[in-house]
Structure formats: C-alpha cells, structure tokens
C-alpha cells in the first residue's frame, strides 16, 4: 500500500489458508498456551484430528514444554510445515486483510487479521512504542519459544492485539458491509470453541480505508507517549517474534531489513469496545500469611486504608466496581471485607497489590496463587492463614490509560474470555 507510506506499523499480509479439501474443524486448534494443566484435553484433540492436516501438527501445545522429546517435537513441526507447503494444501491471499467473526456462546466479536511491524514493538517495562505489552513480560519464557520459532518457515498466530477505537472507525465499517465480502472460511470449532468465519478484504479502496482509519487513530495520540496497539493475548508469542527478528536482522543490510518477512508478525486486531470482547479479572490468594504482615505491607503503598465488612459477595462486587477511590475485596475466614485506599501508589488495585505480593514473597512470608473466579477465591480463603484478594473488573474505558500511567498491568491481571474462547489457529504466513 504505497499510497500510505507514512503508516508502516500495520499493513495487509500475504495470508495462507487451507484449501477447500481440508476439514477446517480438524484444522483449527486452540492457542497452544491454553489447558496447560489438562493433558487430557490435548489427548482428545489428537484423537479427533488423527491423520488429518491440522494446526495441531504445526504448533507446540505448552502442556508438553517440559517433555523429554521436546527437540523431536520441534523437528516434526518444522518438517510438517515444509510438507504442507510442498503438498500445496494452502491457498494464498496476497496483500490482504481478513475480517474475523468469532461466535462464542451468546457473544460475537470481530477482529482484523493484519501484519504488525516488530520495529514498532518493545515489550520492556516503560517503553513508549506504538505496540506495547499490557502485562509484565517474563523474559525466561522467551528462550524456549524461540527454539520453536527460529527454524520455522511459517507462523500461525494466536496473538490478539487491542485498539482503543471508541468511534468504531476501523473494524466496524467492515462488519456493516460483510455481506458484500468473499467468505474464505466458515466452520464450527472443535472442543466447544464456537464458530469461526472469515471475510477477505483485498480491494484497494477497502485497504486504503482501513489504513486511513488507523492513521487517524495514530494522529490522535500523544506524540510523546503514543499507544496504538496493546497486547490482549499472546504477549510472549509476540515477544518471541520480536526477539527472533532482532537475531535475524543482524545479518541484513537496510534494504533487506525493510522487506524481510520476519520483520512482521501476523495478528488479529480487535477493538476493545467490541461488545463481544469480555474481560475477566484474575484474583489472588495468599497462603499461610499473617493478617498483620499483610496489613503492614499494604499500608506502605497508600496514604491510608479503610476496611468495611460486607454481608455478601454481591455487595462486595458492587462496592469494588463503583467509581471513586481505589478498592478491592478481601476474603478471610472471618468474612468478606472491602478495602478502600486513599492516595494509592499505583493507578489500579492490581498494580498496588502486585507491590504487596512482590514484597511479601521476597520476605518469604507467604505463597500466592492467581485464581479465575470469585467463588473459587472465596472458597480457598476459608482455610485459616489464607487471604483472598478479589480485584475489580478491568475497565475498557481506562484500559489504555492504565498502561500509559503504570507502564503495564501486573502479570495475570485479566483474561479475555474462557480458555475455549481464546483464538484458534486458522491463518498462516511465511516468515522465511
């Protein structure tokens, strides 16, 4: 798209999709970082796929990351990628975007498949690049993923990137005209994953409209701190792509760097204001922690703190999710409490709590776990010595503001949907 050279951070891509002979329900598998404690899930997927072509054979389920046959698995993945290319099971859609429609239970969300320039991404804390991590990147998680990607000829993304487009200028105009677009895939997803439908966007005028809308979003940002793309899912996968690109470009001249396919990563972009995009807070439970140690550490990170006992879970949730000062819930054997902080050190309760967690762990005063679901958090906190922390909902309106102010959310602050609602692999792209 030479007519919009000033916007290089996002562009259409040469997208590969399985041809019409492939069973798409067996082809598309859920993101590899899901069900990591449930090997039986992946055994069921393997049985369902059997000998059929599938992204299961092109990706590495992380439930097996510690398996003794890791090197053999990676080699099989690389070999299978070559086989799929030589067997021509792919249809190529050059210089295209794809509008993605995902139906899960009663919700529908839309996304846009596009290539992002990794030169515009920095996952380090405090970065001010156009593309940024939303949660702390654990550097130790990158090397094992690089082993998988470094010799791969294809990428199959489960990366989801968010934009803050309250005026609905980028994706929603495509949704309104989807009936006029060519459908390139339309399938139910295995393992109760819902339904997936893709629409091809390859006409010049549509691509220009998309890039112009992105450019307008970029122009509206603070030039000193311009956050255009925030990671939703797949932060460590994008960080791995970035790290691999840094290795590759060392041996390239400027001309080669400008056009090398490894410089870009294929992602799904979603508008944070899409009604079908649901955020769920991830709560915390402290184990074997004395109340006085928790209280004394908490007050170090705010000017003052007030506690109020409440009679029910519903009352607690109403209070911590109303506007005003920073609040979170506490569950102990004695009951439920709402804690309100005055002059908190951080912008969000999750960030304040992470400071408490880091200090308590450093002093070896407790252990901590990250919990999905309020009921589970309350149940775990009913044992003497345990303290449950119930965090408020993640606000779509303040999501980007939080990253600008705090740098990123602490690890495991939020989840976008349940595990079976995560992105399924469908599209591929050559990176060599």
C-alpha positions in Angstrom: 0.0 0.0 0.0 2.5 2.6 -1.2 0.0 5.4 -1.1 0.1 5.3 2.7 3.8 5.0 3.3 3.6 7.2 6.5 1.8 4.4 8.2 4.1 1.4 8.2 3.3 -0.1 11.6 0.3 -2.0 10.2 -0.2 -3.4 6.8 -2.0 -6.2 4.8 -0.2 -9.5 4.6 0.3 -12.5 2.3 -2.1 -14.8 4.2 -2.2 -18.6 3.7 -5.4 -20.6 4.4 -6.1 -24.3 4.0 -7.7 -25.1 0.6 -11.2 -26.5 0.2 -10.1 -30.1 0.6 -9.2 -29.6 4.2 -11.6 -30.3 7.1 -11.5 -26.9 8.9 -12.9 -28.3 12.1 -9.9 -30.6 12.4 -7.6 -27.9 11.1 -8.2 -25.2 13.6 -6.9 -25.8 17.2 -7.0 -23.5 20.2 -4.0 -21.4 21.3 -1.1 -23.5 22.5 -0.9 -21.8 25.9 -4.3 -23.0 27.0 -5.2 -26.1 29.0 -1.6 -26.3 30.2 -2.6 -28.4 33.2 -5.0 -30.6 31.3 -3.1 -33.0 29.1 -6.3 -35.0 28.7 -7.7 -32.0 26.6 -4.8 -32.3 24.2 -5.1 -36.1 24.0 -8.7 -35.7 23.0 -7.7 -33.2 20.3 -5.0 -35.6 19.0 -7.6 -38.4 18.7 -10.1 -36.1 16.9 -7.5 -34.8 14.4 -5.9 -38.2 13.8 -4.2 -38.2 10.4 -5.9 -35.1 9.0 -4.0 -31.9 8.2 -4.2 -29.7 11.3 -2.6 -26.8 13.0 -2.0 -29.2 15.9 0.9 -30.5 13.9 2.3 -27.1 13.2 2.2 -25.7 16.8 3.6 -26.7 20.2 1.0 -27.2 23.0 2.7 -25.8 26.0 1.4 -28.6 28.2 4.4 -30.5 26.6 7.0 -27.9 27.1 8.8 -29.9 29.7 8.6 -33.2 27.8 11.8 -35.1 27.2 11.1 -35.3 23.5 11.0 -31.5 23.0 13.6 -31.4 20.3 12.0 -34.2 18.3 8.6 -32.4 18.6 10.1 -29.2 17.3 11.7 -31.0 14.3 8.4 -32.7 13.5 6.7 -29.3 13.5 9.3 -27.8 11.2 9.2 -30.8 8.9 5.4 -30.7 8.8 5.4 -27.1 7.8 7.6 -27.9 4.8 5.4 -30.8 3.9 2.2 -28.7 4.0 3.8 -26.1 1.7 5.2 -28.7 -0.7 1.9 -30.6 -0.8 0.2 -27.3 -1.6 -2.6 -27.6 0.9 -2.6 -23.8 1.2 -4.4 -21.2 -0.9 -2.5 -17.8 -0.9 -4.3 -14.5 -0.4 -1.6 -11.9 -1.1 -1.6 -8.3 0.2 -4.9 -8.9 2.1 -6.7 -8.3 5.4 -9.2 -10.8 6.8 -12.3 -9.8 8.8 -12.7 -12.4 11.5 -16.1 -13.2 13.0 -16.0 -15.4 16.2 -19.2 -16.6 17.8 -18.9 -18.0 21.4 -22.0 -19.0 23.4 -24.2 -15.8 23.2 -21.5 -13.3 22.1 -20.0 -12.3 18.7 -16.7 -10.5 18.4 -14.9 -9.2 15.3 -11.3 -8.8 14.5 -8.9 -7.9 11.7 -6.0 -10.1 10.5 -3.1 -7.8 9.7 0.7 -7.7 9.9 2.3 -5.5 12.6 5.9 -4.2 12.2 8.0 -5.5 15.1 10.2 -2.5 14.8 7.4 -0.6 16.4 7.2 -3.0 19.4 9.1 -3.0 22.7 8.0 -5.4 25.4 10.3 -3.9 28.1 8.7 -2.0 31.0 8.3 1.7 30.4 8.5 1.5 26.6 6.7 4.2 24.6 6.4 2.4 21.3 3.2 2.2 19.3 2.8 -1.5 20.1 3.2 -2.5 23.8 2.8 -5.3 26.3 -0.2 -5.0 28.6 1.3 -7.3 31.3 4.8 -7.8 32.6 6.8 -10.0 30.1 8.6 -12.9 31.8 11.9 -13.0 30.0 12.5 -16.6 31.0 9.5 -17.6 28.9 11.1 -16.4 25.6 14.0 -18.7 25.0 12.0 -22.0 24.9 9.6 -20.4 22.5 12.5 -19.1 20.3 13.6 -22.7 19.9 10.2 -23.4 18.3 10.1 -20.3 16.0 13.7 -19.8 14.9 13.7 -22.5 12.2 10.0 -22.4 11.4 9.1 -21.4 7.9 5.5 -20.5 8.9 3.9 -18.5 11.7 0.4 -19.4 12.9 -0.7 -16.6 15.2 -2.9 -16.8 18.3 -1.8 -13.2 19.1 -4.7 -10.8 19.7 -3.9 -7.1 19.8 -6.3 -4.4 21.0 -7.0 -0.9 19.7 -9.0 1.8 21.6 -11.4 2.8 18.9 -14.5 4.2 20.7 -15.7 5.8 17.5 -15.7 2.4 15.8 -13.8 3.6 12.7 -11.6 0.7 11.8 -13.3 -2.7 12.0 -17.0 -1.8 12.4 -17.3 -0.3 8.9 -16.2 -3.7 7.5 -18.7 -5.5 9.6 -21.5 -3.4 8.2 -20.6 -4.5 4.6 -19.6 -8.1 5.4 -22.4 -9.4 3.2 -20.6 -8.0 0.2 -17.2 -9.6 1.1 -16.0 -13.0 0.0 -16.1 -15.7 2.7 -12.8 -17.5 2.9 -13.6 -19.8 5.8 -16.8 -20.8 7.7 -16.6 -23.6 10.3 -17.6 -24.8 13.7 -14.6 -25.1 16.0 -13.7 -28.3 17.8 -13.9 -28.8 21.6 -16.9 -26.4 22.1 -14.9 -23.4 20.6 -17.9 -21.9 18.9 -17.9 -20.8 15.3 -15.4 -19.0 13.1 -16.0 -17.1 9.9 -13.5 -15.1 7.7 -14.1 -12.5 5.1 -11.5 -11.5 2.5 -10.5 -7.8 2.2 -8.4 -7.4 -0.9 -9.9 -4.5 -2.7 -7.7 -1.4 -2.9 -10.4 1.0 -1.7 -11.2 -1.1 1.4 -7.5 -1.5 2.3 -7.0 2.3 1.9 -10.0 2.9 4.2 -8.5 0.6 6.9 -5.1 2.2 6.7 -6.5 5.7 6.8 -8.6 4.9 9.9 -5.5 3.5 11.6 -3.6 6.7 10.6 -6.4 8.9 12.1 -6.2 6.9 15.4 -2.4 7.3 15.5 -2.6 11.0 14.8 -5.0 11.4 17.7 -2.4 10.1 20.2 0.0 12.0 22.4 3.2 12.0 20.2 5.3 11.8 23.4 3.6 8.6 24.5 1.7 7.1 21.6 0.0 3.8 22.5 -1.8 2.5 19.4 -1.7 -1.3 19.9 -2.0 -3.0 23.3 -1.5 -6.8 23.7 -4.6 -8.7 24.5 -3.5 -12.3 24.2 -0.2 -13.9 23.1 2.2 -11.4 24.7 5.0 -13.9 25.0 4.4 -15.1 21.4 4.8 -11.6 20.0 7.9 -11.0 22.3 9.3 -14.2 20.8 8.7 -13.0 17.3 10.4 -9.7 18.2 13.4 -11.5 19.8 13.8 -13.7 16.7 13.6 -10.6 14.4 16.4 -9.0 16.4 18.6 -12.0 15.7 17.7 -12.2 12.0 18.3 -8.5 11.2 21.9 -8.5 12.5 22.9 -10.1 9.2 20.8 -7.9 6.9 21.5 -4.7 5.1 19.0 -1.8 5.3 17.2 -2.9 2.1 16.8 -6.4 3.3 15.6 -5.3 6.7 12.8 -3.2 5.1 11.2 -6.2 3.3 12.2 -9.3 5.3 9.0 -11.2 6.3 10.3 -11.9 9.8 10.1 -8.2 10.5 6.4 -8.5 10.7 4.0 -10.6 12.8 0.5 -11.7 11.7 -2.0 -10.8 14.5 -5.7 -10.4 15.0 -6.6 -6.8 15.9 -9.8 -6.2 18.0 -11.5 -3.1 19.2 -11.5 -3.0 23.0 -15.0 -1.5 22.8 -16.4 -4.5 20.8 -19.4 -5.7 22.9 -18.4 -9.3 22.4 -15.0 -8.8 23.9 -15.3 -9.7 27.6 -12.6 -9.0 30.3 -12.5 -11.1 33.4 -10.3 -10.1 36.4 -7.9 -12.7 37.8 -7.9 -12.8 41.6 -5.2 -13.6 44.1 -5.0 -15.9 47.2 -2.2 -15.6 49.8 -1.4 -18.9 51.6 0.0 -19.1 55.2 0.0 -15.3 55.6 -0.5 -13.5 58.9 -3.0 -10.7 58.8 -0.6 -8.2 60.5 2.0 -8.9 57.8 -0.5 -8.2 55.1 -1.8 -5.0 56.6 1.6 -3.6 57.4 2.8 -4.2 53.8 -0.4 -2.8 52.2 -0.2 0.5 54.1 3.3 1.1 52.7 1.7 1.7 49.2 -1.1 4.1 50.1 -1.5 7.1 52.4 -4.3 5.3 54.3 -6.6 2.3 54.0 -10.2 1.8 55.3 -11.8 -1.6 55.8 -15.5 -2.3 55.8 -17.1 -5.7 56.4 -19.9 -6.6 54.0 -22.6 -9.2 54.1 -22.4 -10.9 50.7 -20.4 -11.4 47.6 -22.8 -9.4 45.6 -22.4 -6.4 48.0 -18.7 -6.7 47.8 -18.6 -6.7 44.0 -21.0 -3.7 43.7 -18.7 -1.7 46.0 -15.4 -2.5 44.4 -16.7 -1.9 40.9 -18.3 1.5 41.6 -16.5 4.7 40.6 -14.3 6.5 43.1 -11.3 5.7 45.1 -9.2 2.5 44.6 -11.0 -0.5 46.1 -10.7 -4.3 46.2 -12.2 -7.1 48.2 -10.7 -9.2 50.9 -11.9 -12.7 51.9 -10.9 -14.3 55.2 -12.2 -17.0 57.5 -13.9 -14.1 59.4 -15.9 -12.9 56.4 -15.8 -10.5 53.4 -14.4 -7.0 53.5 -14.0 -4.1 51.1 -10.7 -2.2 51.4 -10.6 1.4 50.1 -7.2 3.0 49.6 -6.5 6.7 49.8 -3.5 8.0 47.9 -2.6 4.7 46.4 0.9 4.4 44.9 -0.4 2.9 41.6 -3.3 3.6 39.3 -5.0 0.2 39.7 -5.7 -2.1 42.6 -4.0 -4.9 40.7 -0.8 -2.9 40.4 -0.9 -1.9 44.1 -1.5 -5.5 45.1 1.5 -6.6 43.0 3.8 -4.4 45.0 2.4 -6.1 48.1 2.9 -9.5 46.6 6.5 -8.8 45.5 7.5 -7.7 48.9 5.8 -10.5 50.8 7.3 -13.1 48.5 10.8 -11.5 48.8 10.5 -11.8 52.6 9.2 -15.3 52.3 6.2 -14.5 54.4 3.7 -16.5 52.3 3.0 -18.0 48.9 0.5 -16.8 46.3 -1.7 -18.1 43.5 -3.7 -16.4 40.7 -7.3 -17.6 40.6 -10.1 -17.4 38.0 -13.4 -16.9 39.6 -14.7 -15.1 42.7 -16.3 -18.2 44.2 -13.1 -20.2 44.0 -11.2 -17.3 45.5 -13.6 -17.2 48.5 -13.5 -21.0 48.9 -9.7 -21.0 49.1 -9.6 -18.2 51.6 -11.7 -20.1 54.1 -8.7 -22.0 55.4 -7.0 -20.5 58.4 -4.0 -18.4 57.3 -5.3 -17.8 53.8 -6.4 -14.4 52.5 -8.3 -13.9 49.2 -8.0 -10.7 47.2 -10.9 -10.0 44.9 -10.0 -7.5 42.2 -12.4 -5.1 40.5 -13.4 -5.5 36.8 -11.0 -4.2 34.2 -12.5 -1.1 32.7 -12.4 -0.9 28.9 -12.5 2.9 29.2 -9.4 3.1 31.4 -7.5 0.1 30.0 -5.2 2.1 27.7 -4.9 4.9 30.3 -3.7 2.4 32.9 -0.9 1.3 30.6 0.1 4.9 29.9 0.2 5.6 33.6 1.5 2.4 35.1 3.5 1.0 32.2 1.6 -2.2 32.1 -0.7 -4.4 34.2 0.9 -6.8 36.6 1.0 -10.4 35.3 -2.3 -12.3 35.4 -4.5 -9.2 35.9 -7.1 -10.1 33.4 -8.3 -12.8 31.0 -10.2 -12.3 27.8 -12.9 -14.9 27.8 -12.6 -18.6 28.9 -9.9 -21.0 27.7 -12.1 -22.4 24.9 -12.9 -18.9 23.7 -9.2 -18.0 23.0 -8.0 -17.6 19.5 -8.0 -20.7 17.3 -5.2 -21.1 14.7 -6.5 -20.7 11.2 -4.3 -18.4 9.1 -0.6 -18.9 8.4 2.1 -16.7 6.9 5.6 -17.4 5.6 8.4 -15.9 7.7 11.4 -17.0 5.7 
